[in-house]
Amino acid sequence: MTPTMEQQRMRQWPYWLAQCAFWGGYAALNMVFITLYMPFQPIYLIINLMLSALLFGSTHGLRFLYRRYGQQWPMLRTVLHLVWLLPVTAISVQLGLRLLIVAVLTLIPSWQQDLAPQVSGALIGYTINTLIMLVLWTVLYLFISESRRRRHAELAYWQSQTALRETELHFLRSQINSHFLFNALNNLRALIREDPELSRQRLTQLSSLLRAILQVDNAKLVSVDEEVSIVRGYLDLERLQFEQRLQVQWHIDDQALNAKLPPLLLQTLVENAVRHGIARRANGGAIVIHIDRRPELYVRIENPLPEHEVASDGQGIGLKNTRQRLQHLYGERAKLNMHIEQQQMHTELEIPQ
């Protein structure tokens, strides 16, 4: 969200307050030290105010340069530029002050006699003093800026982690399909009488699938071999419902078995193919699963289009959460695309390794 002008102004006021306090305090201290060594004269107050104004403006300019360029640079590069920029700024401030003093004395010549020689001279000494103040201001500003940057980075990190956990929660909810569980349990109940041994195998597969769903951790990657085992179990359970209407063809490159991907990612895509393809056809059909290593992990899932219905646009909860997971884990490096080709829905996934 782009901040409004009012929000931007609210963010700026601590800086302006700090600037006024820093250089106002510097002017006040200067006046205290001057009056300790010489009688007070109006010209001294004018000079101090002009010097503080010049330092105020010059440091604001340094801040602009830092925000414009320095924030994108490594700290070492910024420091190397400051090595020459700060002395140049100090000299410029003192030269500018000399010009302003000349202008004031031109307007009010009587003040010339009140100006002590040490105030009008000693350019090198005053330049060094100015440089010291500029270095002090720069160190304080960089320290505060870096602290704020780190704090914002940490806040962004935790916000990202919170978003990731919310995505995991949505993903978990989408994975526990109530219709699938209801059908699987009903089918297992019927199968117990017909084939107790097979029913035990399918019950073990259902248990493994639910355990994988409940223990999903986006921070952990699993091998293709592990994921394929989960998907095979899921498809065996679906066959209890669809029987011969569900056919599966696997084409797996052996080199891809050790590749890594987020847990249950493949299962989500296969379940989507079953829900929006096989389940919506009277005669079912075949799901074709290709898994290759090229060198990224490449997965293509093909399923027939539903009969008399518009094909899914890939915006369902499961696929939406899958895209969010990929975005959190890989950014723009991972790809998930869907397209129709020869009356088949093609879902293609690429994950960097």
Buried (B, 14 or more C-beta within 10 A) or exposed (E): EEEEEEEEEEEEEEEEEBBEEBBEEBBEEBBEEBEEEEEEBEBBBBBBBBBBBBBBBBBEEBBEEBEEEBEEEEEEEBEEBBEEBBBEBBBBBBEBBEEBBEEBBEEEEEBEEBBBEEBBEEEEEBBBBBBEBBBEBBEEBBEEBEEEEEEEEEEEEEEEEEEBEEBBEBBBEBBEBEEBBEBBEEBBEEBBEEEEEBBEBBBEBBEBBBEBBEEBEBEEBBBBEBBBBBBBBBBBBBBBBBEEBBBBEEEBBEEBBEBBBBBBBBBBBBBBBBBBBBBBBEEBBBBBBBBBBEEBBBBBBBBBBBEEEEBBEBEBEBBBBBBBBBBBBBEEEBBBEBEEEEEBBBBBBBBEE
